[in-house]
Amino acid sequence: MPGPQLLRKTLMLVAVGSAFAAYSDPTALDEKISRVEQGLSTSVIVKGASAQKMQLAHRMHYHQVPAVSIAVVNNGQLEWAKAYGVNVAGSNANTTLTTLFQTASISKAVSAMAALHLVEQGKLQLDGDINRQLKSWKLPDNEFTKEHKVSLRQLLNHSAGVNVHGFHGYALTQTATQNDQHAVPSLLAVLNGEAPANTAPVRVETIPGTQWSYSGGGYTIIQLMMMEASQQDFPRLLQDTVFTPLGMQHSRFAARLPQQERKNAAAGHDGSGAAISGLWHQNPELAAAGMWSTAADLAKIIIEVQKSEAGTSDRILSSQMTKTMLTRGLGETGLGFFVEQQPDRTSFSHSGGNKGFRTLLFGYTKTGQGAVVLTNSDNGMALIEEIFTSIAAEYNWPDFKVIEKAVIAPDATLNQTLAGEYLLLDKPAFIIAEAERLYFQSNLISGKRLELHREANSSFFLTAPDATVRFETDAENQLTGFSLVKGVNTYKATKVK
C-alpha cells in the first residue's frame, strides 16, 4: 500500500481538471476539497474496527476505476468540480471537466423532466390511457389491462406493470443500417422485441398501478410518446427543452456518439480493469440510458430542481410540477427521481449503470446541497459510495453516514459448506472459503475477492460495496443458493456446484 506522501503525489497527478465557484476563502475551499479527496470510507465497517480514511487515488487504483468526475453543489451553486484519471486505462488521455461519460439511468430523470415539460405545454397527458396518445405503436392490451390502462404518470413512477428492467446496449461495431444480427435496432424494434433487439418485447406483466417495478421498457415507451407529441427527434427535443435552457454545453443524447466527440469521451471498463470492446456500447433506448454528460453539467440539473421546487426558477418546470415530480408514488420514486423525505428537506437522486459505467446524481431541496459522481468502470459504484461518504461527512449531510455492523464468530465448517460456484443473473459467481474467512467474487460487482463478514447464521455482509448475502436452503436443508441484497434490489443466485 503506498505511503501518504506517494498517495498525495499520485492524487495530484490524477486530478487533471477543476472548476470552482466564486468563494470567499479559496484556501478554505482547497482544504475542503482535500479533506474529501483524503476522507473516503466504505459505507459499512465492521463494528469495533478502527475508522480508516482512504485516499481517492488509492481507491481508484484498488477498484480499478480509471476515471472519475466529481461536482459538488453547496448553497445552491456549483461549489467545485474536478476530474481525475485517464479516459482509457494505460493511456495518457487525461480526463478533464469536459470529458463525456455515459450517465446511464440518470438519463431517466432528465427525460422525465422533459416529459413533464410537455405535459405543462398540453402536448402530453399525465393521466389516462397512453394508447390514446401513441400513434405509430400501441402497448398491447392483455388480461392485466382489461380494467386498468397504463398512464404516463405510472410509466414515470415505474408502477405501470411494464417489463424490461434494463438494457444491455450494443457493441460500437454495430450500426443502425446493417441488415443482420449485428445491427442496432430501431426504437420500434426495441418495443416489439424484434431482431436485432437483445431484450424482450415491452409488455404489461402486472395490473397497472398496483406494484412498483423498475422498468427501462416503460421509459422507452415514454421516449416514443415524447417524440410523437413534440414532432421532434429525441436528441433535439432534449437539447431544446433541457440542455440549452440550463447551459449544459457538454451534454447530449446519442445512441452513437458523433466521430468528432469520441476523443473527448471516457471509455467503459469491465470488472478486471480492461476497456470494453469498442470502448462503450450504443444505447438506442435514449430516454432510459442514452445520455452523455459531465459532472459539472449534471450539477445544473440539481440546481434547477432546487430552484424550481423553491419557486425561483421555471426554465423547465413550474414549481408545482416540480413538487409533483418529487412526490412519491408507489415504491421509492416520484416521477423520474428516487425520493426520500427528511425532516427538513427532500432528497432526489438517480443512479446509473451501463456496460462499463457507473454514476450517481444526488441532491436536496431546501438546503441547496448535492453532488454528482461519474465513473468509467463496472466497479464504479463501490467507489462512488466511498466518495459520497466523504462528501457527506465534509458537508454534514444526513445521508451516506458510515454504518457499523456487528459480526458473530466465523465458522470454518459452515464456510466449506457454502463454498462453490453459483449462477447470479446468468453470470458465474463464486463463494471461496479459506479457513475462517469467506469471500465473494463476481464480475457483476467486482473482479476482486470481497470478504464476507458473518452477521447471523447464514447471513453475511460486504463492506465495499454495501450489500448483504443470505444463503438459502430447501425443505431438506440442502443449500440451494443465495440472495444478494443491495439497496431496494434483491438478486437471486443458484448453486451450480
C-alpha positions as CSV (number, residue, x, y, z in Angstrom):
1,M,0.0,0.0,0.0
2,P,1.5,3.4,-1.0
3,G,2.5,5.7,1.8
4,P,0.7,9.0,2.4
5,Q,3.3,11.2,0.6
6,L,3.2,9.0,-2.5
7,L,-0.6,9.0,-2.5
8,R,-0.7,12.8,-2.3
9,K,1.7,12.9,-5.3
10,T,-0.5,10.4,-7.2
11,L,-3.6,12.4,-6.4
12,M,-2.0,15.5,-7.8
13,L,-1.2,13.6,-11.0
14,V,-4.7,12.2,-11.5
15,A,-6.6,15.4,-10.7
16,V,-6.3,17.0,-14.2
17,G,-9.2,19.3,-14.4
18,S,-11.0,21.5,-11.9
19,A,-13.6,24.3,-11.6
20,F,-14.6,26.4,-8.6
21,A,-17.4,28.8,-7.8
22,A,-16.6,32.3,-6.5
23,Y,-15.6,31.5,-2.9
24,S,-14.9,34.0,-0.2
25,D,-11.9,32.0,1.1
26,P,-10.1,30.0,-1.7
27,T,-7.7,28.4,0.8
28,A,-10.6,27.1,2.9
29,L,-12.2,25.6,-0.2
30,D,-8.9,23.9,-1.2
31,E,-8.9,22.4,2.3
32,K,-12.4,21.2,1.9
33,I,-11.6,19.5,-1.4
34,S,-8.5,18.0,0.1
35,R,-10.5,16.5,3.0
36,V,-13.0,15.0,0.6
37,E,-10.2,13.5,-1.5
38,Q,-8.5,12.1,1.6
39,G,-11.5,11.1,3.6
40,L,-13.1,8.2,1.7
41,S,-14.6,5.4,3.7
42,T,-16.5,2.3,2.9
43,S,-20.2,2.9,3.8
44,V,-20.2,-0.1,6.1
45,I,-17.5,-1.0,8.6
46,V,-17.1,-3.9,11.0
47,K,-18.1,-2.8,14.5
48,G,-15.1,-2.4,16.7
49,A,-12.7,-1.9,13.8
50,S,-10.8,1.4,13.8
51,A,-12.1,4.0,11.4
52,Q,-9.9,4.3,8.3
53,K,-9.9,7.2,6.0
54,M,-8.6,6.5,2.5
55,Q,-7.2,8.5,-0.4
56,L,-9.2,8.9,-3.6
57,A,-6.2,8.0,-5.8
58,H,-5.6,4.8,-3.8
59,R,-9.2,3.8,-4.0
60,M,-9.4,4.4,-7.8
61,H,-6.4,2.1,-8.1
62,Y,-7.9,-0.5,-5.8
63,H,-11.3,-0.6,-7.5
64,Q,-9.6,-0.4,-11.0
65,V,-11.6,2.7,-12.0
66,P,-9.5,4.7,-14.5
67,A,-11.5,8.0,-14.4
68,V,-13.8,9.9,-12.0
69,S,-15.6,13.2,-12.4
70,I,-17.0,14.9,-9.3
71,A,-19.2,18.0,-8.9
72,V,-20.4,19.3,-5.5
73,V,-23.3,21.7,-5.1
74,N,-23.5,23.8,-2.0
75,N,-25.6,26.8,-1.1
76,G,-27.5,26.4,-4.4
77,Q,-24.5,26.7,-6.6
78,L,-21.6,24.6,-8.1
79,E,-19.0,25.0,-5.4
80,W,-16.4,22.8,-7.1
81,A,-15.8,20.2,-9.7
82,K,-12.8,18.1,-10.5
83,A,-11.8,15.3,-12.9
84,Y,-9.3,12.6,-12.1
85,G,-7.5,9.9,-14.1
86,V,-7.5,8.9,-17.7
87,N,-10.2,8.1,-20.3
88,V,-8.7,4.7,-21.2
89,A,-6.7,2.6,-18.8
90,G,-3.0,2.6,-19.6
91,S,-3.3,5.7,-21.9
92,N,-2.2,9.3,-21.4
93,A,-5.6,10.7,-22.4
94,N,-6.3,12.7,-19.2
95,T,-9.8,13.0,-18.0
96,T,-11.0,16.7,-17.9
97,L,-14.1,18.5,-16.8
98,T,-15.4,18.3,-20.4
99,T,-14.8,14.6,-20.8
100,L,-18.1,12.9,-21.6
101,F,-19.3,9.9,-19.6
102,Q,-22.3,7.7,-20.3
103,T,-24.7,8.7,-17.5
104,A,-26.8,5.5,-17.9
105,S,-30.1,5.7,-16.0
106,I,-29.6,9.3,-14.8
107,S,-31.0,9.7,-18.4
108,K,-34.4,8.7,-17.0
109,A,-34.6,11.6,-14.5
110,V,-33.6,14.1,-17.2
111,S,-36.0,12.6,-19.7
112,A,-38.8,12.7,-17.1
113,M,-38.2,16.5,-16.6
114,A,-38.6,16.9,-20.4
115,A,-41.8,14.8,-20.4
116,L,-43.3,16.8,-17.7
117,H,-42.4,19.9,-19.6
118,L,-44.5,18.6,-22.5
119,V,-47.3,17.9,-20.0
120,E,-47.3,21.5,-18.9
121,Q,-47.4,22.6,-22.6
122,G,-50.5,20.5,-23.0
123,K,-48.8,18.2,-25.5
124,L,-48.9,15.1,-23.3
125,Q,-51.4,14.0,-20.7
126,L,-50.1,12.7,-17.3
127,D,-53.1,10.5,-16.7
128,G,-55.3,8.4,-19.0
129,D,-54.6,5.6,-21.4
130,I,-51.3,6.1,-23.1
131,N,-52.6,4.3,-26.2
132,R,-54.8,7.3,-26.8
133,Q,-51.7,9.4,-27.2
134,L,-49.5,7.0,-29.1
135,K,-49.7,6.9,-32.9
136,S,-47.1,4.7,-34.6
137,W,-47.2,1.9,-31.9
138,K,-49.6,0.8,-29.3
139,L,-48.9,-1.0,-26.0
140,P,-50.7,-4.4,-26.5
141,D,-53.7,-4.9,-24.2
142,N,-53.8,-8.2,-22.3
143,E,-55.5,-9.6,-19.2
144,F,-53.7,-7.1,-16.9
145,T,-55.1,-4.0,-18.8
146,K,-58.7,-5.1,-19.2
147,E,-59.9,-2.7,-16.4
148,H,-56.7,-0.7,-15.7
149,K,-54.9,1.1,-18.5
150,V,-51.3,2.4,-18.4
151,S,-50.8,6.1,-17.8
152,L,-47.8,8.3,-18.4
153,R,-47.7,9.0,-14.6
154,Q,-47.4,5.3,-13.9
155,L,-44.6,4.9,-16.5
156,L,-42.6,7.7,-14.9
157,N,-43.2,6.2,-11.5
158,H,-42.3,2.6,-12.5
159,S,-45.8,1.5,-11.4
160,A,-47.3,0.7,-14.8
161,G,-46.6,-3.1,-14.6
162,V,-44.3,-2.9,-17.6
163,N,-41.4,-5.3,-18.0
164,V,-37.8,-5.0,-19.2
165,H,-35.8,-3.8,-16.2
166,G,-32.8,-2.6,-18.2
167,F,-30.9,-2.7,-21.4
168,H,-27.6,-4.3,-22.5
169,G,-26.6,-1.8,-25.2
170,Y,-25.0,-2.8,-28.5
171,A,-21.3,-3.0,-29.3
172,L,-19.9,0.0,-31.1
173,T,-19.0,-2.1,-34.1
174,Q,-22.7,-2.5,-34.8
175,T,-24.5,0.0,-36.9
176,A,-28.1,1.0,-37.4
177,T,-28.0,0.2,-41.1
178,Q,-26.7,-3.3,-41.1
179,N,-29.4,-5.8,-42.1
180,D,-28.1,-8.6,-39.9
181,Q,-28.0,-9.9,-36.3
182,H,-25.3,-7.3,-35.5
183,A,-27.4,-4.3,-36.3
184,V,-28.6,-1.7,-33.8
185,P,-32.4,-1.9,-33.5
186,S,-34.8,0.9,-34.2
187,L,-37.0,2.2,-31.3
188,L,-40.0,0.2,-32.6
189,A,-37.9,-2.9,-32.8
190,V,-36.9,-2.5,-29.2
191,L,-40.5,-2.0,-28.1
192,N,-41.6,-5.1,-30.1
193,G,-38.6,-7.2,-29.1
194,E,-37.8,-7.8,-32.7
195,A,-34.4,-8.7,-34.1
196,P,-31.8,-7.3,-33.7
197,A,-33.1,-6.1,-30.3
198,N,-31.5,-8.1,-27.4
199,T,-34.3,-7.6,-25.0
200,A,-37.8,-8.9,-24.7
201,P,-40.9,-7.2,-26.1
202,V,-42.1,-4.3,-23.9
203,R,-45.4,-5.6,-22.4
204,V,-47.6,-5.2,-19.3
205,E,-47.0,-8.1,-16.8
206,T,-48.9,-6.9,-13.7
207,I,-52.0,-4.8,-13.2
208,P,-51.1,-1.2,-13.7
209,G,-50.9,0.9,-10.6
210,T,-50.7,-2.0,-8.2
211,Q,-47.0,-2.7,-7.9
212,W,-43.7,-0.8,-8.2
213,S,-41.2,-2.5,-10.6
214,Y,-38.3,-0.6,-12.2
215,S,-38.8,-0.6,-15.9
216,G,-36.4,0.7,-18.6
217,G,-39.0,-0.6,-21.0
218,G,-41.5,1.9,-19.6
219,Y,-39.1,4.8,-20.3
220,T,-38.7,3.6,-23.9
221,I,-42.5,4.0,-24.3
222,I,-42.1,7.5,-22.9
223,Q,-39.4,8.2,-25.4
224,L,-41.8,7.4,-28.3
225,M,-44.6,9.4,-26.7
226,M,-42.3,12.5,-26.4
227,M,-41.1,12.2,-30.0
228,E,-44.6,11.9,-31.3
229,A,-46.1,14.7,-29.1
230,S,-43.3,17.2,-30.0
231,Q,-42.8,16.0,-33.6
232,Q,-39.0,16.2,-32.9
233,D,-36.3,13.6,-32.7
234,F,-35.4,12.8,-29.2
235,P,-31.9,14.4,-29.0
236,R,-33.1,17.7,-30.5
237,L,-36.1,17.7,-28.1
238,L,-33.9,17.3,-25.0
239,Q,-31.4,19.8,-26.4
240,D,-34.2,22.4,-26.7
241,T,-36.1,21.5,-23.6
242,V,-33.3,20.9,-21.1
243,F,-29.7,21.4,-22.2
244,T,-29.9,24.8,-23.9
245,P,-32.1,26.5,-21.2
246,L,-29.7,25.2,-18.5
247,G,-26.5,26.0,-20.4
248,M,-25.5,22.3,-20.4
249,Q,-22.9,22.7,-23.2
250,H,-21.3,19.3,-22.7
251,S,-24.5,17.1,-22.7
252,R,-26.3,15.2,-25.4
253,F,-28.5,12.2,-26.0
254,A,-26.9,10.0,-28.6
255,A,-27.2,6.3,-29.5
256,R,-24.0,6.6,-31.5
257,L,-21.6,9.3,-30.3
258,P,-20.5,11.5,-33.3
259,Q,-17.0,10.7,-34.5
260,Q,-15.6,14.2,-33.6
261,E,-16.6,13.8,-30.0
262,R,-15.2,10.3,-29.3
263,K,-11.7,11.5,-28.5
264,N,-13.3,13.5,-25.6
265,A,-15.2,10.5,-24.2
266,A,-14.3,8.2,-21.4
267,A,-14.1,4.5,-22.3
268,G,-16.1,2.0,-20.3
269,H,-14.1,-0.7,-18.4
270,D,-15.1,-4.1,-17.1
271,G,-14.5,-5.5,-13.6
272,S,-11.0,-6.6,-14.4
273,G,-10.0,-3.0,-15.4
274,A,-9.9,-3.6,-19.2
275,A,-11.5,-1.3,-21.7
276,I,-14.7,-3.0,-23.1
277,S,-14.7,-3.9,-26.8
278,G,-15.4,-0.8,-28.9
279,L,-14.8,1.3,-25.8
280,W,-18.5,1.7,-25.0
281,H,-21.9,0.4,-26.0
282,Q,-24.6,2.2,-28.0
283,N,-28.0,2.6,-26.4
284,P,-30.9,3.4,-28.8
285,E,-33.1,3.4,-25.7
286,L,-32.2,7.0,-25.3
287,A,-34.7,8.1,-22.6
288,A,-33.7,5.1,-20.4
289,A,-29.9,5.1,-20.9
290,G,-28.6,7.2,-23.8
291,M,-27.3,10.5,-22.3
292,W,-23.7,11.6,-22.3
293,S,-22.7,14.3,-19.9
294,T,-20.2,15.7,-17.4
295,A,-20.5,16.0,-13.6
296,A,-20.4,19.8,-13.8
297,D,-23.3,19.8,-16.4
298,L,-25.4,17.5,-14.3
299,A,-24.9,19.7,-11.3
300,K,-27.0,22.2,-13.2
301,I,-29.9,19.7,-13.1
302,I,-29.6,19.5,-9.3
303,I,-29.6,23.3,-9.0
304,E,-32.6,23.8,-11.4
305,V,-34.7,21.2,-9.5
306,Q,-33.8,23.0,-6.2
307,K,-34.7,26.4,-7.6
308,S,-37.9,25.2,-9.3
309,E,-39.1,23.5,-6.1
310,A,-38.5,26.7,-4.2
311,G,-40.4,28.7,-6.8
312,T,-37.4,30.8,-8.0
313,S,-36.9,29.3,-11.5
314,D,-39.2,27.8,-14.2
315,R,-36.8,27.2,-17.0
316,I,-38.1,23.7,-17.4
317,L,-40.9,23.1,-14.9
318,S,-43.2,25.1,-12.8
319,S,-42.8,24.9,-9.0
320,Q,-46.0,22.9,-8.7
321,M,-44.9,20.4,-11.3
322,T,-41.5,20.0,-9.7
323,K,-43.2,19.4,-6.4
324,T,-45.4,16.7,-8.1
325,M,-42.2,15.2,-9.7
326,L,-40.7,15.0,-6.2
327,T,-43.7,13.4,-4.5
328,R,-43.5,9.6,-4.0
329,G,-46.0,7.4,-5.8
330,L,-45.6,3.7,-5.4
331,G,-42.1,2.5,-4.3
332,E,-39.4,5.0,-3.6
333,T,-39.8,7.1,-6.7
334,G,-41.6,10.2,-7.7
335,L,-41.9,10.9,-11.4
336,G,-38.3,10.3,-12.6
337,F,-36.3,10.6,-9.4
338,F,-35.9,8.4,-6.3
339,V,-37.2,10.5,-3.5
340,E,-36.7,10.4,0.3
341,Q,-38.4,12.7,2.8
342,Q,-36.1,14.1,5.5
343,P,-37.4,16.2,8.5
344,D,-36.1,19.4,6.9
345,R,-35.6,18.5,3.3
346,T,-36.3,16.1,0.5
347,S,-33.6,14.2,-1.3
348,F,-33.9,13.4,-5.0
349,S,-31.5,11.1,-6.8
350,H,-30.8,8.6,-9.6
351,S,-28.0,6.2,-10.1
352,G,-26.9,4.6,-13.4
353,G,-25.2,1.5,-14.7
354,N,-24.4,1.0,-18.4
355,K,-21.8,-1.5,-19.5
356,G,-18.5,0.0,-18.3
357,F,-20.0,3.0,-16.5
358,R,-21.5,3.7,-13.0
359,T,-23.0,7.0,-12.0
360,L,-24.9,8.8,-9.2
361,L,-26.7,12.2,-9.0
362,F,-28.0,13.2,-5.6
363,G,-29.5,16.5,-4.3
364,Y,-31.5,18.0,-1.6
365,T,-34.3,20.6,-1.7
366,K,-34.3,23.4,0.8
367,T,-30.6,23.2,1.7
368,G,-29.1,23.7,-1.8
369,Q,-26.7,20.8,-1.4
370,G,-25.9,17.9,-3.7
371,A,-23.3,16.1,-5.8
372,V,-22.7,14.1,-9.0
373,V,-20.0,11.4,-9.4
374,L,-19.4,9.7,-12.7
375,T,-17.1,6.7,-13.3
376,N,-16.0,4.6,-16.3
377,S,-15.9,1.2,-14.7
378,D,-18.3,-1.7,-13.8
379,N,-16.6,-1.4,-10.4
380,G,-17.5,2.2,-10.1
381,M,-20.5,2.0,-7.6
382,A,-18.3,0.9,-4.7
383,L,-16.0,3.8,-5.3
384,I,-19.0,6.2,-5.7
385,E,-20.3,5.1,-2.3
386,E,-17.0,5.8,-0.7
387,I,-16.8,9.3,-2.4
388,F,-20.3,10.2,-1.3
389,T,-19.5,9.1,2.3
390,S,-16.6,11.6,2.3
391,I,-18.6,14.4,0.7
392,A,-21.5,13.8,3.2
393,A,-19.1,13.9,6.2
394,E,-17.5,17.2,5.0
395,Y,-20.8,18.9,4.2
396,N,-22.8,17.5,7.1
397,W,-25.4,15.7,5.2
398,P,-27.9,13.4,7.0
399,D,-27.4,10.6,4.4
400,F,-24.3,8.5,3.4
401,K,-23.3,8.1,7.0
402,V,-20.9,5.2,7.8
403,I,-22.8,2.2,9.3
404,E,-21.3,-0.1,11.8
405,K,-22.3,-3.8,11.7
406,A,-21.6,-6.3,14.3
407,V,-20.2,-9.7,13.4
408,I,-20.5,-13.1,15.0
409,A,-17.8,-15.7,15.2
410,P,-16.8,-17.3,11.9
411,D,-17.4,-21.0,11.3
412,A,-14.9,-22.7,9.2
413,T,-17.1,-25.8,8.7
414,L,-20.0,-23.6,7.6
415,N,-17.7,-21.8,5.2
416,Q,-16.7,-25.0,3.5
417,T,-20.4,-25.9,3.1
418,L,-21.2,-22.5,1.5
419,A,-18.2,-22.5,-0.8
420,G,-18.8,-23.2,-4.5
421,E,-19.9,-21.9,-7.9
422,Y,-23.2,-20.1,-8.3
423,L,-25.2,-18.5,-11.1
424,L,-26.1,-14.9,-10.4
425,L,-28.1,-13.1,-13.1
426,D,-26.9,-15.7,-15.6
427,K,-23.3,-15.0,-14.7
428,P,-20.9,-17.1,-12.6
429,A,-20.3,-16.1,-9.0
430,F,-18.0,-17.8,-6.5
431,I,-18.0,-18.2,-2.8
432,I,-14.5,-19.1,-1.6
433,A,-13.6,-20.5,1.8
434,E,-10.2,-20.1,3.4
435,A,-10.4,-21.5,6.9
436,E,-12.4,-18.9,8.9
437,R,-12.6,-16.4,6.1
438,L,-15.2,-16.4,3.4
439,Y,-15.1,-14.4,0.1
440,F,-17.5,-13.4,-2.6
441,Q,-16.3,-13.0,-6.2
442,S,-18.3,-12.0,-9.3
443,N,-17.6,-9.7,-12.2
444,L,-21.1,-8.3,-11.8
445,I,-19.8,-6.4,-8.7
446,S,-16.1,-6.6,-8.9
447,G,-13.5,-8.9,-10.3
448,K,-11.8,-8.9,-6.9
449,R,-12.4,-11.2,-3.9
450,L,-14.5,-9.4,-1.4
451,E,-14.5,-10.6,2.2
452,L,-17.9,-11.7,3.6
453,H,-18.5,-10.9,7.3
454,R,-20.9,-13.1,9.1
455,E,-23.7,-11.3,10.9
456,A,-26.2,-14.0,11.7
457,N,-26.2,-17.8,11.0
458,S,-26.0,-17.9,7.1
459,S,-26.3,-14.2,6.6
460,F,-23.1,-12.2,5.6
461,F,-22.4,-8.6,4.6
462,L,-19.9,-6.8,2.3
463,T,-18.4,-3.5,3.2
464,A,-17.5,-2.3,-0.3
465,P,-20.0,-2.1,-1.8
466,D,-22.7,-2.2,0.9
467,A,-24.5,-5.4,0.2
468,T,-25.8,-8.5,2.1
469,V,-25.5,-12.1,1.0
470,R,-28.1,-14.5,2.6
471,F,-27.6,-18.2,1.8
472,E,-30.8,-20.3,1.4
473,T,-31.7,-23.9,1.8
474,D,-34.6,-26.1,0.7
475,A,-37.1,-28.1,2.9
476,E,-34.4,-30.8,3.3
477,N,-31.9,-28.2,4.5
478,Q,-29.8,-28.5,1.3
479,L,-28.1,-25.4,0.1
480,T,-29.8,-24.0,-3.0
481,G,-28.3,-20.6,-3.5
482,F,-28.2,-17.1,-2.0
483,S,-29.9,-13.7,-2.3
484,L,-27.7,-10.7,-2.9
485,V,-29.4,-7.7,-1.4
486,K,-28.3,-4.2,-2.4
487,G,-30.5,-1.2,-1.5
488,V,-34.0,-2.0,-2.6
489,N,-32.9,-4.7,-5.0
490,T,-32.6,-8.4,-4.4
491,Y,-30.8,-10.7,-6.9
492,K,-31.2,-14.4,-6.7
493,A,-28.3,-16.8,-7.2
494,T,-28.5,-20.6,-7.8
495,K,-25.9,-23.1,-6.6
496,V,-24.2,-24.8,-9.5
497,K,-21.5,-26.9,-7.9
